Amino acid sequence: MRHATRRVIATASAALVLAGCATVRPGPAGPAAPSASAGTPAARQEQDGILKAAEQRLVAECLEAQGLALPPASQARAPAPAPGPAAAADARLRTALFGEDPRELSLTLATGLTVTANSDGCVASARAELYGDQTRWFRAQVTVDNLRALAQARMKQDPAHRAALDRWTRCAAPSGGPRTGRPEPAVAERCTRESGLADVRARLEPAELATVRTLHRDQVATYEQLRARALRRAAELSANPTPKKGTDAS
């Protein structure tokens, strides 16, 4: 039973970074868009690591209070447990981590994308501890994380983009026939270049990003405010490490 439970916890540990949100991006496959994380400053990445470590610590403490624990990272790829007692342990752990359905938090963006999250569970409580207001953080984070998608949706309404995308589609379709799936990466890259789609994107996207940031400036400001609060809280946690069991905390 102990080994089965460890496998369950490993599965949940591997999913922890995705906890609390369900993101669906409907629509047919098209030419690949630029990565949302391109050009992220090293300092920002370092802050992300600090926040992730603080969140994982708070989640671990929350689980420990319920008699549960996440395994070492080296065990995160363990196979899923078979039905039976281990499945019950899996359900208990997932509920402890992610809360119980239905999900209480929901935000639908202008793109039609709906993101949902639980307001209970250890992940939710950890984020509430870090950011101070889980609902405000959820709405701000979802908005900021999808600014590029919002900009791209606006960009697709531009006549120059539509014309370039039509040229890309004709290029990617075999012999001018219907395109049944995503083309090979080399073909997609060549068509993006030859159709002029890459140049159109490079010209339009910065302006559209600036526009959507202005349109959502309140959420962007809230995001930065709560992120700064979380970094301060993470520093406090780092300065006060949790004492090991059996040791004197004084």
C-alpha positions in Angstrom: 0.0 0.0 0.0 2.8 2.4 0.8 4.5 1.9 -2.6 1.1 2.4 -4.4 0.5 5.6 -2.5 3.9 6.9 -3.4 3.2 6.3 -7.1 -0.1 8.3 -6.7 1.7 11.2 -5.1 4.4 11.2 -7.8 1.7 11.5 -10.5 0.1 14.5 -8.7 3.5 16.0 -8.0 4.3 16.0 -11.7 1.0 17.8 -12.4 1.5 20.4 -9.7 2.7 23.1 -12.0 -0.5 22.9 -13.9 -2.7 22.8 -10.8 -5.9 24.8 -10.7 -6.4 25.8 -14.3 -8.0 24.2 -17.4 -7.1 25.9 -20.6 -8.7 25.0 -23.9 -7.7 26.7 -27.2 -10.3 25.7 -29.8 -9.8 26.1 -33.5 -8.0 24.3 -36.4 -4.3 24.0 -36.6 -2.5 26.7 -38.4 1.0 28.1 -38.8 2.9 28.2 -35.6 2.8 31.5 -33.8 5.8 33.0 -31.9 6.4 31.6 -28.5 4.8 33.7 -25.6 7.9 33.2 -23.5 10.4 34.4 -26.2 12.8 37.1 -24.8 11.9 36.6 -21.2 14.5 38.4 -19.1 16.7 36.2 -16.9 15.7 38.2 -13.8 12.0 37.4 -14.6 12.8 33.8 -14.9 14.7 33.9 -11.6 11.6 35.5 -9.9 9.4 32.8 -11.4 11.6 30.1 -9.8 11.4 31.8 -6.4 7.6 32.0 -6.6 7.4 28.4 -7.8 9.6 27.2 -4.9 7.5 29.2 -2.4 4.3 27.8 -3.7 5.6 24.2 -3.6 6.7 24.7 0.0 3.3 26.0 1.0 1.6 23.1 -0.8 3.8 20.6 0.9 3.1 22.1 4.3 -0.7 22.0 3.6 -0.5 18.3 2.5 1.6 17.4 5.6 -1.1 18.8 7.8 -3.4 16.2 6.2 -0.9 13.3 6.5 0.1 13.5 2.8 3.4 14.3 1.1 4.8 14.9 -2.4 7.7 12.6 -3.4 11.2 13.7 -4.5 11.4 15.0 -8.1 13.3 11.8 -9.1 10.0 9.8 -8.5 7.8 12.2 -10.5 7.7 9.8 -13.5 6.4 6.8 -11.6 3.6 4.9 -13.4 0.0 5.5 -12.5 -1.5 3.2 -9.9 -4.0 0.4 -10.7 -7.6 0.6 -9.5 -8.2 -0.3 -5.9 -6.8 1.1 -2.6 -4.3 3.2 -4.6 -7.1 4.8 -6.6 -8.7 5.9 -3.4 -5.4 7.4 -2.3 -5.2 9.1 -5.6 -8.6 10.6 -5.2 -7.8 11.8 -1.7 -4.5 13.4 -2.8 -6.0 15.1 -5.8 -8.8 16.5 -3.7 -6.3 17.7 -1.1 -4.2 19.4 -3.9 -6.8 20.8 -6.3 -10.0 21.0 -4.2 -13.4 19.6 -5.1 -15.5 20.3 -8.2 -17.2 22.4 -9.4 -14.5 24.9 -9.9 -15.5 28.2 -8.4 -13.3 30.6 -10.4 -13.8 31.2 -14.1 -12.8 33.8 -16.7 -13.8 33.9 -20.3 -11.5 36.0 -22.5 -12.3 37.9 -25.7 -10.8 35.0 -27.7 -13.5 32.7 -26.4 -11.0 30.8 -24.2 -12.4 30.0 -20.8 -10.1 29.3 -17.9 -11.3 27.8 -14.6 -9.8 27.0 -11.2 -10.7 25.9 -7.7 -10.7 28.2 -4.8 -10.1 25.3 -2.3 -7.4 22.8 -2.0 -3.7 23.1 -1.1 -2.7 24.8 -4.4 -5.4 27.4 -3.9 -4.5 28.0 -0.3 -0.8 28.4 -1.3 -1.6 31.0 -3.9 -3.9 32.8 -1.5 -1.0 32.9 1.0 1.4 34.2 -1.5 -0.7 36.7 -3.5 -3.1 37.8 -0.7 -6.2 37.6 -2.8 -6.7 34.4 -4.9 -9.6 35.7 -6.9 -7.8 38.9 -7.9 -4.7 37.0 -8.7 -6.5 34.4 -10.8 -8.2 37.0 -13.0 -5.0 39.1 -13.4 -2.8 36.1 -14.1 -5.2 34.6 -16.7 -5.5 37.9 -18.4 -1.7 38.7 -18.5 -0.8 35.1 -19.5 -3.1 35.4 -22.5 -2.2 39.0 -23.7 -0.3 37.5 -26.6 -3.3 35.4 -27.6 -5.5 38.4 -27.4 -3.1 40.4 -29.6 -2.9 37.6 -32.1 -6.7 37.4 -32.3 -6.8 41.1 -33.1 -4.0 40.8 -35.5 -5.9 38.1 -37.5 -8.6 40.7 -38.3 -6.1 42.9 -40.2 -6.6 42.6 -44.0 -2.8 42.2 -44.6 -2.7 39.3 -42.1 -5.7 37.7 -43.7 -4.2 37.9 -47.1 -0.8 36.5 -45.9 -2.6 33.7 -44.1 -4.5 32.8 -47.3 -1.2 32.7 -49.2 0.2 30.5 -46.4 -2.7 28.1 -46.7 -2.3 27.8 -50.4 1.4 27.1 -50.0 0.8 24.5 -47.3 -2.0 22.6 -49.1 -0.7 19.8 -51.3 -1.2 20.5 -55.0 -3.6 23.3 -54.1 -6.1 20.8 -52.6 -7.6 20.9 -49.1 -5.2 20.8 -46.2 -6.1 17.8 -44.1 -3.7 18.5 -41.2 -0.7 20.4 -39.9 2.1 20.4 -42.5 5.6 19.2 -41.8 7.6 21.8 -39.8 9.9 22.5 -42.7 7.0 23.1 -45.0 5.2 25.4 -42.5 8.4 27.4 -42.0 9.0 27.8 -45.7 5.4 28.8 -46.4 5.4 31.3 -43.5 8.5 32.9 -45.0 7.4 32.8 -48.7 3.8 34.0 -48.0 5.1 37.1 -46.1 3.2 36.0 -43.0 6.3 36.2 -40.9 6.9 39.8 -41.9 3.3 40.7 -41.4 3.3 39.3 -37.9 6.6 41.0 -37.0 5.0 44.3 -38.1 1.6 44.0 -36.5 2.2 42.0 -33.3 4.1 44.6 -31.2 1.4 47.3 -31.9 -1.4 44.9 -31.0 0.4 43.8 -27.8 0.7 47.4 -26.8 -3.0 47.9 -27.5 -4.2 44.9 -25.5 -1.9 45.9 -22.6 -3.5 49.3 -22.6 -7.0 47.9 -22.8 -6.2 45.6 -19.8 -4.0 48.0 -18.0 -5.9 47.6 -14.7 -5.3 43.8 -14.7 -1.7 44.3 -15.7 -1.2 46.7 -12.8 -3.0 44.2 -10.4 -0.8 41.4 -11.7 2.4 43.3 -11.0 1.2 44.5 -7.6 0.2 41.0 -6.5 3.4 39.5 -8.0 5.5 41.9 -6.0 3.6 41.0 -2.9 4.2 37.3 -3.5 7.9 37.9 -4.0 8.0 39.7 -0.6 6.1 36.8 1.0 8.5 34.3 -0.6 11.5 36.1 0.8 9.9 35.9 4.3 9.4 32.2 3.9 12.9 31.7 2.7 14.2 33.6 5.7 12.2 31.4 8.0 12.8 27.8 6.9 10.5 25.1 8.3 12.3 23.3 11.1 12.8 19.6 10.6 10.8 17.3 12.8 12.4 16.5 16.1 14.5 19.7 16.1 14.2 22.8 18.2 12.9 25.7 16.2 14.4 28.3 18.6 
